[in-house]
């Protein structure tokens, strides 16, 4: 899909244990194409591990809770 995506990670908590941490929160964003636009609200989890002197994201999962929003997202992105 051609278009622009903008997302903001917000309303989150951070949990750390030694060389790993995870963040649980929300993303809000917008997808725009030539003919359509959709505002999104996503529940998300991100997992990081220490790598050298920094951190590396290992995993990112997002879920759209609202069934209607999920359906509109799937139609916009996948054409279904």
Secondary structure, 3 states (H helix, E strand, C coil): CCCEEEEEEEEEEEEEECCEEEEEEEEEEEEECCCCEEEEEEEEEEEEEEECCEEEEEEEEEECCCHHHHHHHHHHHHCC
